Amino acid sequence: MKYTASSLVKNKFMILGCGFSGSFFAKTIRQLGCTALTSSRSENKDPNSFVFNSEKSVVPNEKIFDGITHILSCIPPDKNGRDPVLGSLKNKLKNLSLEWVGYLSTTGVYGNTKGNWVSETDKANPFHNRSQRRLNCEKEWIESGLPVQIFRLPGIYGPGRSTFEAIKNKKIRVISKKNQVFSRIHVADITNAIIYLLDNKNSLKFHQIINIADDEPCSQLEVIQYCYDLLGLKMPKPILFEDAKEELSPMAQSFWMENRKVSNKLLCETLGYKLIYKNYKKGLKNCFLSS
Ligand SMILES: NC(=O)c1ccc[n+]([C@@H]2O[C@H](COP(=O)([O-])OP(=O)(O)OC[C@H]3O[C@@H](n4cnc5c(N)ncnc54)[C@H](OP(=O)(O)O)[C@@H]3O)[C@@H](O)[C@H]2O)c1
């Protein structure tokens, strides 16, 4: 889907935390003719990049903020559950004439729904400590008084970061757990959904919290099988979760402790966004062809 995004060209974006999602957003918004400055924790050669590292108290100088109208924060919570951006830059941001602030959050805040659908109107019910920390950050952003919009994201994948890399790097674990599903989102749909919302903001009702997820949550096994099929390789025999559990890292184990389907009805039905990759097959085909 192509957007003219003519209403956005005059804006100046600052993307805080230019990792996987942030760099995709920056690249796309620049292709539309917008200015985008990006942060990382260490120096790099990109003239549009600056250093921001809350852990080392390295903050950008005043001039970097000149004319910024839009901010997208892709930085996770710190270990105490505080938001690194608000902890270091809140006063600075409050003195700017910001039209919009986007914050990338996670659907982990919904906790375990035992495989049921969950939407923005459901109360957050974090199960893991990290999800509680994330909910704290969402709260901090909402209470900041900034014009913030929060995007709750499930597992993010895209070219360069998908099951294909796990297979190539021999990091894949083929695990089966009955009735377990995961939601996902292709990185291009995070960017394009946000651009769609910004480009149409005068005609759409503003929603502060929006899920960005694809249409078809499914098992991890289906996804892995599909990747092996595209690669023309035979998938190893799946191991039952109960048998594999002990060998998994605590982080890997924790992902299997929650089971939910994330609804995108607000974004895709009420607000009218059309997904580029409505399911893992379409999204992974794109990753396969881009590699
Ligand atoms: N990965 C997933 O599947 C997933 C799912 C749902 C939600 N999320 C969340 O969505 C957001 C974007 O995800 P992503 O996978 O695109 O992120 P990512 O690639 O891990 O990028 C995170 C960015 O945050 C920066 N950063 C981290 N700590 C910082 C600090 N203390 N001070 C300044 N900058 C800091 C990193 O800097 P450097 O560039 O210097 O490393 C990096 O640019 C994150 O908040 C993530 O937790 C991720």
The ligand as an ORCA input file, in Angstrom:
! r2SCAN-3c Opt
* xyz 0 1
  N      11.016     -7.379     19.418
  C       9.749     -7.684     19.608
  O       9.248     -8.710     19.157
  C       8.856     -6.709     20.347
  C       7.512     -7.028     20.528
  C       6.684     -6.084     21.135
  C       7.183     -4.870     21.573
  N       8.516     -4.600     21.418
  C       8.998     -3.294     21.901
  O       8.832     -2.377     20.826
  C       9.932     -1.444     20.815
  C      10.688     -1.566     19.517
  O      11.102     -2.903     19.353
  P      12.384     -3.281     18.455
  O      12.497     -4.760     18.483
  O      12.315     -2.562     17.164
  O      13.549     -2.648     19.372
  P      15.126     -2.794     19.258
  O      15.534     -3.218     17.872
  O      15.593     -3.636     20.386
  O      15.592     -1.289     19.491
  C      15.538     -0.685     20.758
  C      16.218      0.667     20.658
  O      16.230      1.260     21.958
  C      17.524      1.816     22.198
  N      17.758      1.823     23.647
  C      17.624      0.785     24.512
  N      17.887      1.191     25.768
  C      18.184      2.504     25.716
  C      18.537      3.471     26.672
  N      18.628      3.155     27.973
  N      18.801      4.740     26.271
  C      18.715      5.062     24.961
  N      18.367      4.181     23.982
  C      18.112      2.916     24.360
  C      18.490      0.915     21.437
  O      19.684      1.625     21.174
  P      20.871      1.036     20.255
  O      20.422      1.252     18.839
  O      22.061      1.816     20.595
  O      20.963     -0.423     20.607
  C      17.676      0.610     20.177
  O      17.868      1.612     19.213
  C      10.785     -1.781     22.040
  O      10.363     -1.023     23.141
  C      10.475     -3.253     22.274
  O      10.684     -3.645     23.613
  C       9.354     -5.482     20.810
*
